[in-house]
Amino acid sequence: MEDGVDPKFVQDQVGHRFASTTAIYTGVSTDFLNTMMRKALDRAFDHAERERR
């Protein structure tokens, strides 16, 4: 998943009906989580700043 594989693809490959089941068995590194959070926060703040203009 850290390499960009679609989570739905992983879910289908392991045969889980619900994404929440796959999430139980999925782990990612702290660096990956931090990078994802930084990107999400940057997008959110950029959007908020554009809305204020």
CHARMM internal coordinates of N, CA and C (Angstrom, degrees):
IC EDIT
DIST 1 N 1 CA 1.4458
DIST 1 CA 1 C 1.5262
ANGL 1 N 1 CA 1 C 110.05
DIST 1 C 2 N 1.3370
ANGL 1 CA 1 C 2 N 116.37
DIHE 1 N 1 CA 1 C 2 N -32.90
DIST 2 N 2 CA 1.4515
ANGL 1 C 2 N 2 CA 119.62
DIHE 1 CA 1 C 2 N 2 CA 178.40
DIST 2 CA 2 C 1.5209
ANGL 2 N 2 CA 2 C 111.91
DIHE 1 C 2 N 2 CA 2 C -65.29
DIST 2 C 3 N 1.3138
ANGL 2 CA 2 C 3 N 116.89
DIHE 2 N 2 CA 2 C 3 N -22.92
DIST 3 N 3 CA 1.4630
ANGL 2 C 3 N 3 CA 120.74
DIHE 2 CA 2 C 3 N 3 CA 179.73
DIST 3 CA 3 C 1.5222
ANGL 3 N 3 CA 3 C 112.75
DIHE 2 C 3 N 3 CA 3 C -88.74
DIST 3 C 4 N 1.3270
ANGL 3 CA 3 C 4 N 117.37
DIHE 3 N 3 CA 3 C 4 N 7.21
DIST 4 N 4 CA 1.4520
ANGL 3 C 4 N 4 CA 120.77
DIHE 3 CA 3 C 4 N 4 CA 175.10
DIST 4 CA 4 C 1.5155
ANGL 4 N 4 CA 4 C 115.89
DIHE 3 C 4 N 4 CA 4 C 95.60
DIST 4 C 5 N 1.3188
ANGL 4 CA 4 C 5 N 117.32
DIHE 4 N 4 CA 4 C 5 N 10.43
DIST 5 N 5 CA 1.4680
ANGL 4 C 5 N 5 CA 120.31
DIHE 4 CA 4 C 5 N 5 CA 177.64
DIST 5 CA 5 C 1.5273
ANGL 5 N 5 CA 5 C 108.40
DIHE 4 C 5 N 5 CA 5 C -67.84
DIST 5 C 6 N 1.3123
ANGL 5 CA 5 C 6 N 115.60
DIHE 5 N 5 CA 5 C 6 N 136.37
DIST 6 N 6 CA 1.4625
ANGL 5 C 6 N 6 CA 121.51
DIHE 5 CA 5 C 6 N 6 CA -179.65
DIST 6 CA 6 C 1.5337
ANGL 6 N 6 CA 6 C 109.91
DIHE 5 C 6 N 6 CA 6 C -61.76
DIST 6 C 7 N 1.3325
ANGL 6 CA 6 C 7 N 117.27
DIHE 6 N 6 CA 6 C 7 N 125.01
DIST 7 N 7 CA 1.4721
ANGL 6 C 7 N 7 CA 119.77
DIHE 6 CA 6 C 7 N 7 CA 179.74
DIST 7 CA 7 C 1.5305
ANGL 7 N 7 CA 7 C 113.17
DIHE 6 C 7 N 7 CA 7 C -56.01
DIST 7 C 8 N 1.3201
ANGL 7 CA 7 C 8 N 117.95
DIHE 7 N 7 CA 7 C 8 N -32.80
DIST 8 N 8 CA 1.4691
ANGL 7 C 8 N 8 CA 121.17
DIHE 7 CA 7 C 8 N 8 CA 178.32
DIST 8 CA 8 C 1.5312
ANGL 8 N 8 CA 8 C 110.43
DIHE 7 C 8 N 8 CA 8 C -65.49
DIST 8 C 9 N 1.3287
ANGL 8 CA 8 C 9 N 116.77
DIHE 8 N 8 CA 8 C 9 N -36.50
DIST 9 N 9 CA 1.4601
ANGL 8 C 9 N 9 CA 120.97
DIHE 8 CA 8 C 9 N 9 CA 177.10
DIST 9 CA 9 C 1.5307
ANGL 9 N 9 CA 9 C 110.07
DIHE 8 C 9 N 9 CA 9 C -62.32
DIST 9 C 10 N 1.3295
ANGL 9 CA 9 C 10 N 116.39
DIHE 9 N 9 CA 9 C 10 N -46.08
DIST 10 N 10 CA 1.4615
ANGL 9 C 10 N 10 CA 120.81
DIHE 9 CA 9 C 10 N 10 CA 179.04
DIST 10 CA 10 C 1.5253
ANGL 10 N 10 CA 10 C 109.72
DIHE 9 C 10 N 10 CA 10 C -61.39
DIST 10 C 11 N 1.3190
ANGL 10 CA 10 C 11 N 116.54
DIHE 10 N 10 CA 10 C 11 N -45.21
DIST 11 N 11 CA 1.4660
ANGL 10 C 11 N 11 CA 121.12
DIHE 10 CA 10 C 11 N 11 CA 178.75
DIST 11 CA 11 C 1.5194
ANGL 11 N 11 CA 11 C 110.73
DIHE 10 C 11 N 11 CA 11 C -56.80
DIST 11 C 12 N 1.3179
ANGL 11 CA 11 C 12 N 116.84
DIHE 11 N 11 CA 11 C 12 N -46.88
DIST 12 N 12 CA 1.4645
ANGL 11 C 12 N 12 CA 120.77
DIHE 11 CA 11 C 12 N 12 CA -179.79
DIST 12 CA 12 C 1.5276
ANGL 12 N 12 CA 12 C 111.72
DIHE 11 C 12 N 12 CA 12 C -65.09
DIST 12 C 13 N 1.3325
ANGL 12 CA 12 C 13 N 117.10
DIHE 12 N 12 CA 12 C 13 N -39.66
DIST 13 N 13 CA 1.4634
ANGL 12 C 13 N 13 CA 120.92
DIHE 12 CA 12 C 13 N 13 CA -177.76
DIST 13 CA 13 C 1.5220
ANGL 13 N 13 CA 13 C 112.11
DIHE 12 C 13 N 13 CA 13 C -65.07
DIST 13 C 14 N 1.3195
ANGL 13 CA 13 C 14 N 117.09
DIHE 13 N 13 CA 13 C 14 N -36.34
DIST 14 N 14 CA 1.4671
ANGL 13 C 14 N 14 CA 119.27
DIHE 13 CA 13 C 14 N 14 CA -179.37
DIST 14 CA 14 C 1.5206
ANGL 14 N 14 CA 14 C 112.25
DIHE 13 C 14 N 14 CA 14 C -89.87
DIST 14 C 15 N 1.3310
ANGL 14 CA 14 C 15 N 117.17
DIHE 14 N 14 CA 14 C 15 N -5.73
DIST 15 N 15 CA 1.4543
ANGL 14 C 15 N 15 CA 120.69
DIHE 14 CA 14 C 15 N 15 CA 173.55
DIST 15 CA 15 C 1.5182
ANGL 15 N 15 CA 15 C 115.33
DIHE 14 C 15 N 15 CA 15 C 82.20
DIST 15 C 16 N 1.3111
ANGL 15 CA 15 C 16 N 117.21
DIHE 15 N 15 CA 15 C 16 N 23.01
DIST 16 N 16 CA 1.4609
ANGL 15 C 16 N 16 CA 119.47
DIHE 15 CA 15 C 16 N 16 CA 178.40
DIST 16 CA 16 C 1.5231
ANGL 16 N 16 CA 16 C 110.70
DIHE 15 C 16 N 16 CA 16 C -85.73
DIST 16 C 17 N 1.3020
ANGL 16 CA 16 C 17 N 115.56
DIHE 16 N 16 CA 16 C 17 N 138.53
DIST 17 N 17 CA 1.4556
ANGL 16 C 17 N 17 CA 120.89
DIHE 16 CA 16 C 17 N 17 CA 178.72
DIST 17 CA 17 C 1.5322
ANGL 17 N 17 CA 17 C 111.27
DIHE 16 C 17 N 17 CA 17 C -75.81
DIST 17 C 18 N 1.3340
ANGL 17 CA 17 C 18 N 115.55
DIHE 17 N 17 CA 17 C 18 N -36.19
DIST 18 N 18 CA 1.4611
ANGL 17 C 18 N 18 CA 120.89
DIHE 17 CA 17 C 18 N 18 CA -175.76
DIST 18 CA 18 C 1.5318
ANGL 18 N 18 CA 18 C 110.70
DIHE 17 C 18 N 18 CA 18 C -117.07
DIST 18 C 19 N 1.3299
ANGL 18 CA 18 C 19 N 115.39
DIHE 18 N 18 CA 18 C 19 N 140.62
DIST 19 N 19 CA 1.4609
ANGL 18 C 19 N 19 CA 120.51
DIHE 18 CA 18 C 19 N 19 CA 177.92
DIST 19 CA 19 C 1.5306
ANGL 19 N 19 CA 19 C 110.73
DIHE 18 C 19 N 19 CA 19 C -62.05
DIST 19 C 20 N 1.3057
ANGL 19 CA 19 C 20 N 116.94
DIHE 19 N 19 CA 19 C 20 N -30.65
DIST 20 N 20 CA 1.4666
ANGL 19 C 20 N 20 CA 120.09
DIHE 19 CA 19 C 20 N 20 CA -179.68
DIST 20 CA 20 C 1.5283
ANGL 20 N 20 CA 20 C 111.06
DIHE 19 C 20 N 20 CA 20 C -63.58
DIST 20 C 21 N 1.3213
ANGL 20 CA 20 C 21 N 117.73
DIHE 20 N 20 CA 20 C 21 N -31.52
DIST 21 N 21 CA 1.4608
ANGL 20 C 21 N 21 CA 120.56
DIHE 20 CA 20 C 21 N 21 CA 177.01
DIST 21 CA 21 C 1.5234
ANGL 21 N 21 CA 21 C 109.85
DIHE 20 C 21 N 21 CA 21 C -68.16
DIST 21 C 22 N 1.3152
ANGL 21 CA 21 C 22 N 116.75
DIHE 21 N 21 CA 21 C 22 N -44.69
DIST 22 N 22 CA 1.4605
ANGL 21 C 22 N 22 CA 120.72
DIHE 21 CA 21 C 22 N 22 CA 178.44
DIST 22 CA 22 C 1.5225
ANGL 22 N 22 CA 22 C 110.23
DIHE 21 C 22 N 22 CA 22 C -61.26
DIST 22 C 23 N 1.3217
ANGL 22 CA 22 C 23 N 116.79
DIHE 22 N 22 CA 22 C 23 N -38.61
DIST 23 N 23 CA 1.4660
ANGL 22 C 23 N 23 CA 121.13
DIHE 22 CA 22 C 23 N 23 CA -178.25
DIST 23 CA 23 C 1.5206
ANGL 23 N 23 CA 23 C 111.96
DIHE 22 C 23 N 23 CA 23 C -61.67
DIST 23 C 24 N 1.3152
ANGL 23 CA 23 C 24 N 117.46
DIHE 23 N 23 CA 23 C 24 N -30.68
DIST 24 N 24 CA 1.4646
ANGL 23 C 24 N 24 CA 121.02
DIHE 23 CA 23 C 24 N 24 CA 178.64
DIST 24 CA 24 C 1.5243
ANGL 24 N 24 CA 24 C 110.47
DIHE 23 C 24 N 24 CA 24 C -59.88
DIST 24 C 25 N 1.3189
ANGL 24 CA 24 C 25 N 116.38
DIHE 24 N 24 CA 24 C 25 N -37.73
DIST 25 N 25 CA 1.4593
ANGL 24 C 25 N 25 CA 121.83
DIHE 24 CA 24 C 25 N 25 CA -174.98
DIST 25 CA 25 C 1.5249
ANGL 25 N 25 CA 25 C 113.06
DIHE 24 C 25 N 25 CA 25 C -97.34
DIST 25 C 26 N 1.3000
ANGL 25 CA 25 C 26 N 117.03
DIHE 25 N 25 CA 25 C 26 N 1.38
DIST 26 N 26 CA 1.4609
ANGL 25 C 26 N 26 CA 120.85
DIHE 25 CA 25 C 26 N 26 CA -176.53
DIST 26 CA 26 C 1.5191
ANGL 26 N 26 CA 26 C 109.59
DIHE 25 C 26 N 26 CA 26 C -101.93
DIST 26 C 27 N 1.3109
ANGL 26 CA 26 C 27 N 115.04
DIHE 26 N 26 CA 26 C 27 N 129.11
DIST 27 N 27 CA 1.4549
ANGL 26 C 27 N 27 CA 120.14
DIHE 26 CA 26 C 27 N 27 CA 176.40
DIST 27 CA 27 C 1.5179
ANGL 27 N 27 CA 27 C 109.71
DIHE 26 C 27 N 27 CA 27 C -128.20
DIST 27 C 28 N 1.2992
ANGL 27 CA 27 C 28 N 116.68
DIHE 27 N 27 CA 27 C 28 N 143.64
DIST 28 N 28 CA 1.4543
ANGL 27 C 28 N 28 CA 121.05
DIHE 27 CA 27 C 28 N 28 CA 175.91
DIST 28 CA 28 C 1.5214
ANGL 28 N 28 CA 28 C 107.99
DIHE 27 C 28 N 28 CA 28 C -130.18
DIST 28 C 29 N 1.3125
ANGL 28 CA 28 C 29 N 115.68
DIHE 28 N 28 CA 28 C 29 N 158.82
DIST 29 N 29 CA 1.4555
ANGL 28 C 29 N 29 CA 120.26
DIHE 28 CA 28 C 29 N 29 CA -177.57
DIST 29 CA 29 C 1.5261
ANGL 29 N 29 CA 29 C 111.23
DIHE 28 C 29 N 29 CA 29 C -71.13
DIST 29 C 30 N 1.3006
ANGL 29 CA 29 C 30 N 114.72
DIHE 29 N 29 CA 29 C 30 N 159.73
DIST 30 N 30 CA 1.4637
ANGL 29 C 30 N 30 CA 120.96
DIHE 29 CA 29 C 30 N 30 CA 177.30
DIST 30 CA 30 C 1.5225
ANGL 30 N 30 CA 30 C 110.39
DIHE 29 C 30 N 30 CA 30 C -61.93
DIST 30 C 31 N 1.3267
ANGL 30 CA 30 C 31 N 116.80
DIHE 30 N 30 CA 30 C 31 N -39.72
DIST 31 N 31 CA 1.4715
ANGL 30 C 31 N 31 CA 119.90
DIHE 30 CA 30 C 31 N 31 CA 178.33
DIST 31 CA 31 C 1.5197
ANGL 31 N 31 CA 31 C 111.01
DIHE 30 C 31 N 31 CA 31 C -59.92
DIST 31 C 32 N 1.3210
ANGL 31 CA 31 C 32 N 116.44
DIHE 31 N 31 CA 31 C 32 N -42.35
DIST 32 N 32 CA 1.4609
ANGL 31 C 32 N 32 CA 120.46
DIHE 31 CA 31 C 32 N 32 CA 179.44
DIST 32 CA 32 C 1.5272
ANGL 32 N 32 CA 32 C 110.66
DIHE 31 C 32 N 32 CA 32 C -64.13
DIST 32 C 33 N 1.3233
ANGL 32 CA 32 C 33 N 116.27
DIHE 32 N 32 CA 32 C 33 N -44.77
DIST 33 N 33 CA 1.4684
ANGL 32 C 33 N 33 CA 120.06
DIHE 32 CA 32 C 33 N 33 CA 178.74
DIST 33 CA 33 C 1.5305
ANGL 33 N 33 CA 33 C 110.91
DIHE 32 C 33 N 33 CA 33 C -60.74
DIST 33 C 34 N 1.3230
ANGL 33 CA 33 C 34 N 116.22
DIHE 33 N 33 CA 33 C 34 N -44.33
DIST 34 N 34 CA 1.4626
ANGL 33 C 34 N 34 CA 119.86
DIHE 33 CA 33 C 34 N 34 CA 179.37
DIST 34 CA 34 C 1.5254
ANGL 34 N 34 CA 34 C 111.66
DIHE 33 C 34 N 34 CA 34 C -62.64
DIST 34 C 35 N 1.3156
ANGL 34 CA 34 C 35 N 117.15
DIHE 34 N 34 CA 34 C 35 N -41.24
DIST 35 N 35 CA 1.4653
ANGL 34 C 35 N 35 CA 121.01
DIHE 34 CA 34 C 35 N 35 CA 178.78
DIST 35 CA 35 C 1.5251
ANGL 35 N 35 CA 35 C 110.68
DIHE 34 C 35 N 35 CA 35 C -64.09
DIST 35 C 36 N 1.3327
ANGL 35 CA 35 C 36 N 116.61
DIHE 35 N 35 CA 35 C 36 N -44.02
DIST 36 N 36 CA 1.4670
ANGL 35 C 36 N 36 CA 120.32
DIHE 35 CA 35 C 36 N 36 CA 178.61
DIST 36 CA 36 C 1.5251
ANGL 36 N 36 CA 36 C 111.24
DIHE 35 C 36 N 36 CA 36 C -61.97
DIST 36 C 37 N 1.3324
ANGL 36 CA 36 C 37 N 116.25
DIHE 36 N 36 CA 36 C 37 N -44.45
DIST 37 N 37 CA 1.4675
ANGL 36 C 37 N 37 CA 120.09
DIHE 36 CA 36 C 37 N 37 CA -179.84
DIST 37 CA 37 C 1.5261
ANGL 37 N 37 CA 37 C 111.00
DIHE 36 C 37 N 37 CA 37 C -64.16
DIST 37 C 38 N 1.3289
ANGL 37 CA 37 C 38 N 117.63
DIHE 37 N 37 CA 37 C 38 N -42.04
DIST 38 N 38 CA 1.4576
ANGL 37 C 38 N 38 CA 121.51
DIHE 37 CA 37 C 38 N 38 CA 179.77
DIST 38 CA 38 C 1.5233
ANGL 38 N 38 CA 38 C 109.96
DIHE 37 C 38 N 38 CA 38 C -60.93
DIST 38 C 39 N 1.3291
ANGL 38 CA 38 C 39 N 117.50
DIHE 38 N 38 CA 38 C 39 N -44.79
DIST 39 N 39 CA 1.4709
ANGL 38 C 39 N 39 CA 121.48
DIHE 38 CA 38 C 39 N 39 CA 179.66
DIST 39 CA 39 C 1.5248
ANGL 39 N 39 CA 39 C 110.33
DIHE 38 C 39 N 39 CA 39 C -63.33
DIST 39 C 40 N 1.3234
ANGL 39 CA 39 C 40 N 117.17
DIHE 39 N 39 CA 39 C 40 N -43.80
DIST 40 N 40 CA 1.4653
ANGL 39 C 40 N 40 CA 120.73
DIHE 39 CA 39 C 40 N 40 CA -179.51
DIST 40 CA 40 C 1.5257
ANGL 40 N 40 CA 40 C 110.93
DIHE 39 C 40 N 40 CA 40 C -64.69
DIST 40 C 41 N 1.3288
ANGL 40 CA 40 C 41 N 116.55
DIHE 40 N 40 CA 40 C 41 N -43.24
DIST 41 N 41 CA 1.4632
ANGL 40 C 41 N 41 CA 119.75
DIHE 40 CA 40 C 41 N 41 CA 179.07
DIST 41 CA 41 C 1.5257
ANGL 41 N 41 CA 41 C 111.59
DIHE 40 C 41 N 41 CA 41 C -66.41
DIST 41 C 42 N 1.3256
ANGL 41 CA 41 C 42 N 116.89
DIHE 41 N 41 CA 41 C 42 N -40.78
DIST 42 N 42 CA 1.4605
ANGL 41 C 42 N 42 CA 120.01
DIHE 41 CA 41 C 42 N 42 CA 177.33
DIST 42 CA 42 C 1.5272
ANGL 42 N 42 CA 42 C 111.05
DIHE 41 C 42 N 42 CA 42 C -59.71
DIST 42 C 43 N 1.3344
ANGL 42 CA 42 C 43 N 116.64
DIHE 42 N 42 CA 42 C 43 N -43.87
DIST 43 N 43 CA 1.4744
ANGL 42 C 43 N 43 CA 120.07
DIHE 42 CA 42 C 43 N 43 CA 178.51
DIST 43 CA 43 C 1.5211
ANGL 43 N 43 CA 43 C 110.60
DIHE 42 C 43 N 43 CA 43 C -63.52
DIST 43 C 44 N 1.3201
ANGL 43 CA 43 C 44 N 117.18
DIHE 43 N 43 CA 43 C 44 N -42.53
DIST 44 N 44 CA 1.4683
ANGL 43 C 44 N 44 CA 121.05
DIHE 43 CA 43 C 44 N 44 CA -178.45
DIST 44 CA 44 C 1.5249
ANGL 44 N 44 CA 44 C 110.65
DIHE 43 C 44 N 44 CA 44 C -64.52
DIST 44 C 45 N 1.3272
ANGL 44 CA 44 C 45 N 116.77
DIHE 44 N 44 CA 44 C 45 N -45.15
DIST 45 N 45 CA 1.4641
ANGL 44 C 45 N 45 CA 119.65
DIHE 44 CA 44 C 45 N 45 CA -179.89
DIST 45 CA 45 C 1.5167
ANGL 45 N 45 CA 45 C 111.92
DIHE 44 C 45 N 45 CA 45 C -68.84
DIST 45 C 46 N 1.3455
ANGL 45 CA 45 C 46 N 117.08
DIHE 45 N 45 CA 45 C 46 N -37.24
DIST 46 N 46 CA 1.4654
ANGL 45 C 46 N 46 CA 120.32
DIHE 45 CA 45 C 46 N 46 CA 176.44
DIST 46 CA 46 C 1.5229
ANGL 46 N 46 CA 46 C 110.60
DIHE 45 C 46 N 46 CA 46 C -62.03
DIST 46 C 47 N 1.3323
ANGL 46 CA 46 C 47 N 116.14
DIHE 46 N 46 CA 46 C 47 N -42.68
DIST 47 N 47 CA 1.4612
ANGL 46 C 47 N 47 CA 120.81
DIHE 46 CA 46 C 47 N 47 CA 179.72
DIST 47 CA 47 C 1.5379
ANGL 47 N 47 CA 47 C 110.34
DIHE 46 C 47 N 47 CA 47 C -64.27
DIST 47 C 48 N 1.3168
ANGL 47 CA 47 C 48 N 116.31
DIHE 47 N 47 CA 47 C 48 N -44.72
DIST 48 N 48 CA 1.4665
ANGL 47 C 48 N 48 CA 120.74
DIHE 47 CA 47 C 48 N 48 CA 179.88
DIST 48 CA 48 C 1.5216
ANGL 48 N 48 CA 48 C 110.63
DIHE 47 C 48 N 48 CA 48 C -62.19
DIST 48 C 49 N 1.3127
ANGL 48 CA 48 C 49 N 116.41
DIHE 48 N 48 CA 48 C 49 N -40.12
DIST 49 N 49 CA 1.4659
ANGL 48 C 49 N 49 CA 120.06
DIHE 48 CA 48 C 49 N 49 CA 179.46
DIST 49 CA 49 C 1.5295
ANGL 49 N 49 CA 49 C 110.88
DIHE 48 C 49 N 49 CA 49 C -65.93
DIST 49 C 50 N 1.3353
ANGL 49 CA 49 C 50 N 117.49
DIHE 49 N 49 CA 49 C 50 N -40.72
DIST 50 N 50 CA 1.4711
ANGL 49 C 50 N 50 CA 120.10
DIHE 49 CA 49 C 50 N 50 CA 177.70
DIST 50 CA 50 C 1.5149
ANGL 50 N 50 CA 50 C 111.46
DIHE 49 C 50 N 50 CA 50 C -65.08
DIST 50 C 51 N 1.3263
ANGL 50 CA 50 C 51 N 117.37
DIHE 50 N 50 CA 50 C 51 N -34.88
DIST 51 N 51 CA 1.4656
ANGL 50 C 51 N 51 CA 121.59
DIHE 50 CA 50 C 51 N 51 CA 178.93
DIST 51 CA 51 C 1.5184
ANGL 51 N 51 CA 51 C 111.44
DIHE 50 C 51 N 51 CA 51 C -65.78
DIST 51 C 52 N 1.3314
ANGL 51 CA 51 C 52 N 117.63
DIHE 51 N 51 CA 51 C 52 N -33.77
DIST 52 N 52 CA 1.4586
ANGL 51 C 52 N 52 CA 121.64
DIHE 51 CA 51 C 52 N 52 CA -179.12
DIST 52 CA 52 C 1.5284
ANGL 52 N 52 CA 52 C 111.90
DIHE 51 C 52 N 52 CA 52 C -71.65
DIST 52 C 53 N 1.2999
ANGL 52 CA 52 C 53 N 117.52
DIHE 52 N 52 CA 52 C 53 N -23.60
DIST 53 N 53 CA 1.4799
ANGL 52 C 53 N 53 CA 121.16
DIHE 52 CA 52 C 53 N 53 CA -176.66
DIST 53 CA 53 C 1.4847
ANGL 53 N 53 CA 53 C 112.28
DIHE 52 C 53 N 53 CA 53 C -78.03
END
COOR INIT
IC SEED 1 N 1 CA 1 C
IC BUILD
